[in-house]
Structure formats: structure tokens, C-alpha cells
Amino acid sequence: MREETTEFLNDLTMRDQRMMHGLITLVHIADSLEQLDADTDSILSIGAGEKCEFATLGWQQEDGLNTVLPYGLRRIDTLRTLTTESTGIFLPFNTQEIRDTGGVYYGVNAISRNPIICNRKKLLNGNGFILGVSGSGKSFAAKEEIVSVALGTNDDIIVVDPEREYAPLVRAMGGEIIHLSAGSENHINAMDMTRDYGDGENPMFLKSEFIMSLCEQLIGAGKLGAKGKSIIDRCMANVYRSYMVDYSGDPPTLKDLHAELLSQNEPEARDVALAIELFTSGSLNVFAHQTNVDMNRRIMLYDILDLGKQLKTVGMLVMLDAILNRVIENRRRGKRTWIYIDEIYLFFANEYSSNFLSESWKRFRKYGALATGLTQNVEDCLRSPMARTMLANSEFLLMLSQAPTDRMELANLLHISDNQMNHITNVESGRGLIKVGCNLVPFNNEFPRDTALYRLMTTKPEENHGDN
């Protein structure tokens, strides 16, 4: 006893330890007295094998139960003296937790089993990515967050769906589904523009730049020279002049721009008009009409599965511009906007859509929106310098099971340790790593399958998708 006391004093004086008082109380329950006695003997035996001594609370069961329950009360007077080093054994000091007020549930901590609650609005940059191989649960994780945002906030939600996976859920929540294709009855005016489009500057500048990029994509890369751009800028000012007086009535359309180009004297103007004719009065004029869908719905889905090769890049540009208009309008109204872009790698396959997405990504954050990109082609995305920058600057990342090459890329980019990599290596659906700010936490997320909500969210072909 004297030796132990001397060692204890040395710990306090020489090793910078502190004296702590601790109490570990364990409650176990059985269906019968016989089973209870047997379990008690097993626990005492296991404890003795680990050099840990248990004592039964005779006639103090009620006090023991009240001590264990999360009341913050201690009804057992017995205390054990420990050093801070010994006390640390009982507390998960090495376990990171994510518990934000007003956040969304993303699963449980794989180490501590505590719920993970993250509020992306509190991050410096609320934009994020959900990454994982096919079947790892990417779209399901996005749908879970969409449901939580829809039920727990008044924020608006916009989904870009290239695989037609989100329609049952959006339809069940009363959202607007916009089908974009050459023969679609849904139209979005490529020249829609709100009063605040320019963020305090003349909105005409940014809109003119967008239409120039659109025309350059329609005409061909490098074929729209300085003369053509000057003519487009002049025609844009002409067709918007009356609309910009008070921003009432219908905005101009690509048809109006086409007519204005034809009225110019320069031959370059007629060349530009001829080049975009297919998209104004031809068979691909889906973006040359006034918008005929409800753009004010709280939940909106853009179905781009049927966009053909000729319309794909143009459609993505117009869609992103329409989303940006909505984000700007929501900021003016004091509302948040959540944006989900599935298979985001499609946008990085083209220079124009990649540049516009990169700029929009920055503006989304600036305007208080929270954008989320989903992809299984992580390696393809990381080949794009813009995508790599967007990924590295995202404060929120949900990483599910990854392909071998993608794991190495992510480990180098995000400085993930070998131990943490085990949580995204050949794991089951709904398991992985979540990065929130500087915190990187392994998680498990199991969703009850015997529910109508699960049937609306699942993408497994053998299960009911809730289309009826």
C-alpha cells in the first residue's frame, strides 16, 4: 500500500497527472433470477480476468439505476481515486463527434455509436460531395438529406437527375418535375433574368456573357470571333431594353435574339443567326420559348435523361442558369436553396458546362445556397482541375465504398490515414466516412426497409420504387 501511495504521489508531482474521482456503474437485466445470477457470475469472472473488480450493489439497485440513467445524478456514494491517465481509459477522448444544433441526421458514429448530426449551414462553405461506387448508397444518402430538409426546414430544394431516380420521391412530396428533351412539352426560357442577376451590378453584363457562351457552344468552339461577340452584346441590349425598365411582363427569348440578329447590317450577324437557327426555330428549340413550368415550387427536379447529344451541353448550361436565377431570387427573399447534382462528372466532360458550373458553385456559396455533387467517377472528376479544386474546398464530404484507384486519390487529396481508409474499402452500402470541416468520422447508416419512404428512395430494381 505504501509503494502504491508513493507511486501515486510521483505521478502527481513528476508526471503532471491530476487526481480524479471516478465511478463506473453497470446495470444488466435478465428475464429470470436464475439468468440474472448466471450473468452476474459471468461478468465478475470476465472482470477478474482483466484485473478489474466488480461489486454487486446489495439493496441499492434503485440507486444504481438512477446513477446510470442520464439524469446527471449520482446516488452511489462509493468513489475510486484515479489519475487522469487511468480515467482516460473510460472516456473516448480519441473519438471525434459531430453534433450540431438544428442539423440533419447522417447515421451513427461507427466507433462511439453516437448519432451524427451535421448542420451544413454553419460551415464556412456549405457545398459538398457524395462519393461512392455504384450500389454504395449515394443517391439514397442524398434522398435522406432531401427528406430531412423538406420536413425540417422551409428551404427550397432543386435536384438535377440524369438517371430518373428521384422522380418518385419528388412527386410524393408534391414537387415539380421538369423533363428536358428535344420533344418535351416543358420549356425553360434561356433568357430568363431576375432583377438581382448581376449581384449589384448591371445584370445585363453577366447575362450577355452567358448568352455569348451559349452561342459559342451552338456555333462551335473558337468560331465566334470578336465581331460576333460585339454584335451579340449589342443585340442583347436591344432585346432587353424594354424588359429592364421594371422587369415586368415576359422576358425576351432566343427567338427575339434571332430576329434582332437578322435585323443587323453586318454579315457576321446573319452568320450567327443562321448558326443558332436550329435552336430558335428548328427542331431543338426547347429553350427558345417562354418558361411554361412552375418555377416557384419549393421542390423542383430537372429530368435530363432524354437530352440528346446535340442538346446536352446547351441544356446543362440553360438549366444551371435557371437554377442560379432561383438562388438569386431566394437570397432576396431570405430563403436557403439546396441543390443536388447527380452524376456531376457529366458537367466536367465539356469545357463550357465545366466553367459555368465552377463559377456557379462559387456563387451558390456566396448567395447562401448549399450545392451537393454526386458521382461514382471520382477519378474522372479529379482529372479536371476545376473539379479537383471544388472537391478540395468542400467542407462537407460523404464518402461511401470507393474503387481502389479512387481511394488512393482521395487519401492523397484529403490526407486520410490507412486506418480511416478501411471504412471506405469494400464496405456495405450506407457505410463510409463523413468529413465535416476538419472532422473526419466513420459512420454507419441503416434505414428501416419496411417503410413507404424506403420504397420511394431505393434504386434497387428488385424492390418497389413507389412509382404507383
C-alpha positions as CSV (number, residue, x, y, z in Angstrom):
1,M,0.0,0.0,0.0
2,R,2.9,2.3,0.9
3,E,4.5,1.6,-2.5
4,E,1.3,2.3,-4.4
5,T,0.8,5.5,-2.5
6,T,4.4,6.6,-3.3
7,E,3.9,5.8,-7.0
8,F,0.6,7.7,-7.0
9,L,2.3,10.8,-5.5
10,N,5.1,10.6,-8.0
11,D,2.5,10.6,-10.8
12,L,1.0,13.8,-9.4
13,T,4.3,15.6,-8.8
14,M,6.6,14.3,-11.5
15,R,4.3,13.2,-14.5
16,D,1.9,16.1,-14.4
17,Q,-1.0,13.9,-13.5
18,R,-4.1,15.0,-11.6
19,M,-6.1,13.2,-9.0
20,M,-9.6,12.3,-10.2
21,H,-12.6,10.6,-8.5
22,G,-14.5,8.2,-10.7
23,L,-17.4,5.7,-10.5
24,I,-18.3,3.1,-13.2
25,T,-21.8,1.7,-12.6
26,L,-23.1,-1.2,-14.8
27,V,-26.8,-2.3,-15.0
28,H,-27.6,-5.6,-16.5
29,I,-31.1,-7.2,-16.9
30,A,-32.3,-10.7,-17.3
31,D,-35.6,-12.5,-17.8
32,S,-35.3,-14.6,-14.6
33,L,-33.4,-14.6,-11.3
34,E,-31.5,-17.7,-12.4
35,Q,-30.4,-16.0,-15.6
36,L,-29.5,-12.8,-13.6
37,D,-27.3,-14.8,-11.2
38,A,-25.6,-16.6,-14.1
39,D,-24.9,-13.3,-15.9
40,T,-23.6,-11.8,-12.7
41,D,-21.1,-14.6,-12.3
42,S,-20.0,-14.2,-15.9
43,I,-19.4,-10.5,-15.5
44,L,-17.5,-11.0,-12.3
45,S,-15.4,-13.7,-14.0
46,I,-14.7,-11.5,-17.0
47,G,-13.7,-8.6,-14.8
48,A,-11.4,-10.7,-12.7
49,G,-9.7,-11.9,-15.9
50,E,-9.0,-8.3,-16.9
51,K,-7.8,-7.4,-13.3
52,C,-11.0,-5.4,-12.8
53,E,-13.0,-5.9,-9.6
54,F,-16.8,-5.6,-9.7
55,A,-19.0,-5.4,-6.7
56,T,-22.7,-6.1,-6.5
57,L,-24.9,-3.3,-5.2
58,G,-26.9,-5.2,-2.5
59,W,-30.1,-3.4,-1.6
60,Q,-29.0,-0.4,-3.8
61,Q,-30.5,-1.5,-7.1
62,E,-32.7,1.6,-7.4
63,D,-29.8,4.0,-6.5
64,G,-27.6,2.2,-9.1
65,L,-30.3,2.5,-11.8
66,N,-30.8,6.2,-11.1
67,T,-27.0,6.7,-11.3
68,V,-26.8,5.1,-14.7
69,L,-29.8,6.9,-16.2
70,P,-28.8,10.2,-18.0
71,Y,-30.2,12.4,-15.2
72,G,-26.8,13.8,-14.2
73,L,-27.3,12.4,-10.7
74,R,-25.0,10.1,-8.6
75,R,-26.9,8.1,-6.0
76,I,-24.0,5.8,-5.2
77,D,-21.5,7.2,-2.7
78,T,-18.6,4.9,-3.5
79,L,-15.8,6.6,-5.4
80,R,-12.5,5.3,-6.7
81,T,-9.4,7.5,-6.8
82,L,-7.7,7.6,-10.2
83,T,-5.1,9.6,-12.1
84,T,-6.1,11.4,-15.3
85,E,-4.2,8.8,-17.3
86,S,-6.3,6.0,-15.7
87,T,-9.5,7.9,-16.0
88,G,-8.9,8.4,-19.7
89,I,-9.3,4.7,-20.3
90,F,-13.1,5.1,-19.7
91,L,-13.6,8.1,-21.9
92,P,-13.4,8.1,-25.7
93,F,-11.1,11.1,-25.9
94,N,-9.8,9.9,-29.3
95,T,-13.3,9.8,-30.8
96,Q,-14.4,12.7,-32.9
97,E,-18.1,13.6,-32.7
98,I,-20.4,15.7,-35.0
99,R,-23.3,17.1,-33.1
100,D,-24.7,20.4,-34.5
101,T,-27.8,22.2,-33.3
102,G,-30.5,22.2,-35.9
103,G,-28.7,19.8,-38.1
104,V,-29.5,16.7,-40.2
105,Y,-29.1,13.1,-39.2
106,Y,-26.5,11.2,-41.3
107,G,-26.1,8.0,-39.3
108,V,-24.2,6.9,-36.2
109,N,-20.6,7.2,-35.4
110,A,-19.0,3.7,-36.2
111,I,-16.8,4.0,-33.1
112,S,-18.9,5.6,-30.4
113,R,-22.3,4.7,-31.8
114,N,-23.5,8.3,-31.1
115,P,-25.7,9.9,-33.7
116,I,-24.1,12.2,-36.3
117,I,-25.9,15.5,-36.6
118,C,-24.5,18.0,-39.0
119,N,-25.7,21.5,-39.8
120,R,-24.1,22.4,-43.2
121,K,-25.4,26.0,-42.8
122,K,-22.9,26.6,-40.1
123,L,-19.9,25.6,-42.2
124,L,-17.6,28.2,-43.9
125,N,-18.6,26.5,-47.1
126,G,-21.8,24.6,-47.2
127,N,-21.1,23.0,-50.6
128,G,-20.3,19.3,-50.6
129,F,-19.9,16.0,-52.4
130,I,-21.3,12.5,-52.0
131,L,-18.8,9.9,-53.5
132,G,-19.0,6.2,-53.9
133,V,-19.1,3.3,-56.3
134,S,-22.3,2.1,-57.9
135,G,-24.6,0.5,-55.3
136,S,-22.8,2.1,-52.3
137,G,-25.9,4.2,-51.5
138,K,-25.0,7.7,-52.9
139,S,-28.4,8.6,-54.2
140,F,-30.1,7.1,-51.2
141,A,-28.0,9.3,-48.9
142,A,-28.9,12.3,-50.9
143,K,-32.6,11.4,-50.7
144,E,-32.4,11.0,-47.0
145,E,-31.0,14.5,-46.7
146,I,-33.6,15.9,-49.1
147,V,-36.4,14.4,-47.0
148,S,-34.9,15.8,-43.8
149,V,-34.5,19.3,-45.3
150,A,-38.0,19.1,-46.8
151,L,-39.6,18.1,-43.5
152,G,-37.4,20.1,-41.1
153,T,-37.0,23.4,-42.8
154,N,-38.6,25.9,-45.1
155,D,-35.7,25.8,-47.6
156,D,-36.1,25.2,-51.3
157,I,-34.8,22.1,-53.0
158,I,-33.6,21.6,-56.6
159,V,-32.5,18.3,-58.0
160,V,-30.7,17.6,-61.2
161,D,-31.5,14.0,-62.2
162,P,-29.7,12.5,-65.2
163,E,-30.8,8.9,-64.4
164,R,-34.5,9.5,-63.5
165,E,-34.0,8.1,-59.9
166,Y,-35.5,10.9,-57.9
167,A,-38.9,11.4,-59.6
168,P,-41.0,9.1,-57.2
169,L,-39.7,10.9,-54.1
170,V,-40.2,14.4,-55.6
171,R,-43.6,13.5,-56.9
172,A,-44.6,12.1,-53.4
173,M,-43.5,15.4,-51.8
174,G,-45.6,17.5,-54.2
175,G,-42.6,18.8,-56.2
176,E,-42.4,20.0,-59.8
177,I,-40.8,17.6,-62.3
178,I,-39.3,19.2,-65.5
179,H,-38.5,16.9,-68.4
180,L,-35.9,18.4,-70.7
181,S,-35.6,16.9,-74.2
182,A,-35.9,18.0,-77.8
183,G,-39.6,17.0,-78.0
184,S,-40.6,17.9,-74.4
185,E,-43.6,20.0,-73.6
186,N,-41.7,21.6,-70.8
187,H,-39.9,24.7,-71.8
188,I,-37.3,26.9,-70.0
189,N,-36.5,30.3,-71.4
190,A,-32.7,30.5,-71.7
191,M,-33.0,34.3,-71.4
192,D,-34.9,34.5,-68.1
193,M,-33.3,37.1,-65.9
194,T,-34.1,38.4,-62.5
195,R,-33.5,42.0,-61.3
196,D,-30.7,40.8,-59.0
197,Y,-28.9,38.6,-61.6
198,G,-25.9,40.9,-61.6
199,D,-25.4,40.9,-57.8
200,G,-25.5,44.7,-57.5
201,E,-24.0,45.4,-61.0
202,N,-25.8,45.7,-64.3
203,P,-27.4,42.2,-64.7
204,M,-27.0,42.7,-68.5
205,F,-23.3,42.2,-68.3
206,L,-23.5,38.7,-66.8
207,K,-26.5,37.7,-68.9
208,S,-24.8,38.8,-72.1
209,E,-21.7,36.8,-71.2
210,F,-23.8,33.7,-70.6
211,I,-25.6,34.1,-74.0
212,M,-22.2,34.5,-75.7
213,S,-21.0,31.2,-74.1
214,L,-24.3,29.6,-75.2
215,C,-23.9,30.9,-78.8
216,E,-20.3,29.8,-78.9
217,Q,-21.3,26.3,-77.9
218,L,-24.0,26.3,-80.5
219,I,-21.7,27.6,-83.3
220,G,-18.6,25.7,-82.3
221,A,-15.6,26.3,-80.1
222,G,-13.4,29.2,-81.3
223,K,-15.7,30.1,-84.2
224,L,-17.4,33.1,-82.5
225,G,-14.9,35.9,-83.0
226,A,-14.6,39.4,-81.5
227,K,-17.0,40.8,-84.1
228,G,-19.6,38.2,-83.4
229,K,-19.4,38.8,-79.6
230,S,-19.8,42.5,-80.1
231,I,-22.9,42.0,-82.3
232,I,-24.4,39.6,-79.7
233,D,-23.8,42.1,-76.9
234,R,-25.4,44.9,-78.9
235,C,-28.4,42.7,-79.8
236,M,-28.8,41.6,-76.2
237,A,-29.0,45.3,-75.1
238,N,-31.7,45.9,-77.7
239,V,-34.0,43.0,-76.9
240,Y,-33.7,43.5,-73.1
241,R,-34.2,47.3,-73.2
242,S,-37.9,47.4,-72.6
243,Y,-37.9,44.5,-70.2
244,M,-35.3,46.0,-67.9
245,V,-37.4,49.1,-67.3
246,D,-39.3,47.5,-64.5
247,Y,-38.7,43.7,-65.0
248,S,-42.4,43.1,-65.5
249,G,-44.0,41.0,-68.2
250,D,-42.3,38.3,-70.2
251,P,-38.6,38.5,-70.8
252,P,-37.2,38.1,-74.3
253,T,-36.5,34.7,-75.8
254,L,-33.8,33.3,-78.1
255,K,-36.4,33.8,-80.9
256,D,-36.3,37.6,-80.2
257,L,-32.5,37.5,-80.2
258,H,-32.5,35.6,-83.5
259,A,-34.8,38.2,-85.1
260,E,-32.6,41.0,-83.7
261,L,-29.5,39.4,-85.3
262,L,-31.2,39.2,-88.6
263,S,-32.1,42.9,-88.5
264,Q,-28.4,43.9,-88.2
265,N,-26.4,45.1,-91.2
266,E,-23.2,43.1,-90.6
267,P,-22.9,39.7,-92.4
268,E,-21.4,38.3,-89.2
269,A,-24.8,38.9,-87.5
270,R,-26.6,36.8,-90.2
271,D,-23.9,34.1,-89.8
272,V,-24.6,33.9,-86.0
273,A,-28.3,33.9,-86.6
274,L,-28.0,31.1,-89.1
275,A,-25.9,29.1,-86.7
276,I,-28.4,29.3,-83.9
277,E,-31.5,28.8,-86.1
278,L,-31.7,25.1,-85.2
279,F,-32.1,26.1,-81.6
280,T,-34.5,29.0,-82.1
281,S,-37.0,27.9,-84.8
282,G,-35.7,24.5,-85.6
283,S,-36.3,21.1,-84.1
284,L,-34.1,21.8,-81.0
285,N,-36.0,25.0,-79.9
286,V,-37.0,23.7,-76.4
287,F,-35.1,26.6,-74.8
288,A,-36.4,29.3,-77.2
289,H,-39.9,29.6,-75.7
290,Q,-41.3,31.3,-72.6
291,T,-41.0,29.2,-69.5
292,N,-44.2,27.2,-69.1
293,V,-43.4,25.3,-65.9
294,D,-44.0,26.4,-62.3
295,M,-40.5,27.7,-61.3
296,N,-41.8,28.7,-57.9
297,R,-42.4,25.2,-56.5
298,R,-40.5,24.6,-53.3
299,I,-39.1,21.3,-54.6
300,M,-38.1,21.0,-58.2
301,L,-36.5,18.3,-60.3
302,Y,-34.8,18.6,-63.7
303,D,-35.0,15.3,-65.6
304,I,-32.2,15.4,-68.2
305,L,-32.1,11.7,-69.1
306,D,-33.5,12.3,-72.6
307,L,-31.3,15.2,-73.6
308,G,-29.7,14.2,-76.8
309,K,-26.1,14.7,-77.7
310,Q,-26.8,17.9,-79.6
311,L,-28.8,19.4,-76.7
312,K,-26.9,18.0,-73.7
313,T,-24.3,20.8,-73.2
314,V,-26.8,23.6,-74.1
315,G,-29.4,22.0,-71.8
316,M,-27.0,21.8,-68.9
317,L,-25.9,25.5,-69.4
318,V,-29.5,26.7,-69.5
319,M,-30.5,24.6,-66.5
320,L,-27.6,25.9,-64.4
321,D,-28.6,29.4,-65.4
322,A,-32.2,28.8,-64.4
323,I,-31.0,27.4,-61.0
324,L,-28.8,30.4,-60.5
325,N,-31.8,32.7,-61.2
326,R,-33.7,30.8,-58.5
327,V,-30.9,31.0,-56.0
328,I,-30.5,34.8,-56.5
329,E,-34.3,35.3,-56.1
330,N,-34.3,33.1,-52.9
331,R,-31.5,35.1,-51.4
332,R,-33.5,38.3,-52.0
333,R,-36.4,36.6,-50.2
334,G,-34.2,35.4,-47.4
335,K,-34.5,31.7,-48.2
336,R,-31.9,29.0,-48.5
337,T,-31.6,26.7,-51.5
338,W,-30.3,23.2,-51.5
339,I,-29.1,21.9,-54.9
340,Y,-28.3,18.3,-55.7
341,I,-26.5,17.4,-59.0
342,D,-26.3,13.6,-59.5
343,E,-23.6,12.2,-61.9
344,I,-21.9,15.6,-61.7
345,Y,-19.0,14.3,-63.8
346,L,-21.2,14.9,-66.9
347,F,-20.7,18.6,-66.4
348,F,-16.9,18.3,-66.3
349,A,-16.9,16.5,-69.7
350,N,-17.4,19.8,-71.5
351,E,-15.4,23.0,-71.2
352,Y,-18.4,25.3,-71.3
353,S,-20.5,23.4,-68.7
354,S,-17.5,22.8,-66.6
355,N,-16.6,26.5,-66.5
356,F,-20.1,27.6,-65.8
357,L,-20.6,25.0,-63.1
358,S,-17.4,26.1,-61.4
359,E,-18.4,29.8,-61.4
360,S,-22.0,28.9,-60.3
361,W,-20.5,26.7,-57.5
362,K,-18.7,29.8,-56.1
363,R,-21.8,32.0,-56.5
364,F,-24.0,29.3,-54.8
365,R,-21.9,29.6,-51.7
366,K,-21.8,33.4,-51.9
367,Y,-25.6,33.5,-52.2
368,G,-26.3,31.2,-49.2
369,A,-27.2,28.1,-51.3
370,L,-25.8,24.6,-50.5
371,A,-24.8,22.6,-53.5
372,T,-24.1,18.9,-53.5
373,G,-22.5,16.9,-56.2
374,L,-22.8,13.1,-56.5
375,T,-20.6,10.9,-58.6
376,Q,-19.2,7.4,-58.8
377,N,-16.5,8.5,-61.2
378,V,-14.2,10.2,-58.7
379,E,-11.0,9.6,-60.7
380,D,-12.6,11.2,-63.8
381,C,-13.6,14.2,-61.8
382,L,-10.2,14.6,-60.2
383,R,-8.6,14.8,-63.7
384,S,-10.4,18.2,-64.1
385,P,-8.5,20.9,-62.3
386,M,-11.8,22.7,-61.6
387,A,-13.4,19.6,-60.1
388,R,-10.4,18.9,-58.0
389,T,-10.5,22.5,-56.6
390,M,-14.2,22.2,-55.9
391,L,-13.7,18.9,-54.1
392,A,-10.7,20.2,-52.0
393,N,-12.6,23.3,-51.0
394,S,-15.8,21.5,-50.0
395,E,-16.3,21.4,-46.2
396,F,-18.8,18.6,-46.4
397,L,-17.9,15.2,-48.0
398,L,-19.8,11.9,-47.6
399,M,-17.6,9.1,-48.8
400,L,-19.0,5.6,-49.2
401,S,-17.3,2.5,-50.6
402,Q,-14.6,3.6,-53.1
403,A,-12.9,1.9,-56.0
404,P,-9.1,1.2,-55.4
405,T,-7.8,4.0,-57.7
406,D,-10.3,6.5,-56.2
407,R,-9.3,5.6,-52.7
408,M,-5.7,6.5,-53.4
409,E,-6.6,9.8,-55.0
410,L,-8.9,10.7,-52.1
411,A,-6.3,9.7,-49.5
412,N,-3.7,12.0,-51.1
413,L,-6.1,14.8,-51.6
414,L,-7.7,14.7,-48.1
415,H,-4.9,13.2,-46.1
416,I,-6.9,10.2,-45.0
417,S,-5.0,7.7,-42.8
418,D,-4.7,4.0,-43.5
419,N,-7.0,3.1,-40.6
420,Q,-9.6,5.5,-41.8
421,M,-9.3,4.1,-45.3
422,N,-10.6,0.8,-44.0
423,H,-14.1,2.4,-43.6
424,I,-14.4,3.1,-47.4
425,T,-12.7,-0.2,-48.6
426,N,-15.2,-2.9,-49.7
427,V,-17.8,-1.9,-47.1
428,E,-21.5,-2.5,-47.2
429,S,-24.0,0.1,-48.6
430,G,-24.6,3.0,-46.2
431,R,-21.1,2.8,-44.5
432,G,-18.2,5.1,-45.0
433,L,-16.5,8.3,-43.9
434,I,-18.1,11.7,-43.4
435,K,-16.0,14.9,-43.5
436,V,-17.4,18.0,-41.8
437,G,-15.0,20.8,-41.7
438,C,-11.8,19.4,-40.1
439,N,-13.6,16.4,-38.6
440,L,-13.4,13.0,-40.4
441,V,-15.7,10.4,-38.8
442,P,-16.6,6.8,-39.8
443,F,-20.3,6.2,-39.9
444,N,-23.0,3.6,-40.4
445,N,-26.4,4.5,-41.7
446,E,-29.1,1.8,-41.7
447,F,-32.6,2.7,-42.8
448,P,-35.7,0.6,-42.0
449,R,-36.7,-1.2,-45.1
450,D,-40.3,-2.0,-44.2
451,T,-41.4,1.6,-44.8
452,A,-43.1,3.5,-47.6
453,L,-40.4,6.1,-47.5
454,Y,-37.7,3.4,-48.1
455,R,-39.6,2.2,-51.2
456,L,-39.7,5.7,-52.5
457,M,-36.0,6.2,-52.1
458,T,-34.4,2.8,-53.0
459,T,-33.0,2.4,-56.5
460,K,-32.6,-1.4,-56.3
461,P,-34.5,-2.9,-59.2
462,E,-35.8,-5.9,-57.2
463,E,-37.5,-3.5,-54.7
464,N,-40.6,-1.4,-55.1
465,H,-39.7,2.2,-56.1
466,G,-43.0,3.6,-55.2
467,D,-44.0,4.7,-58.7
468,N,-47.6,3.7,-58.3
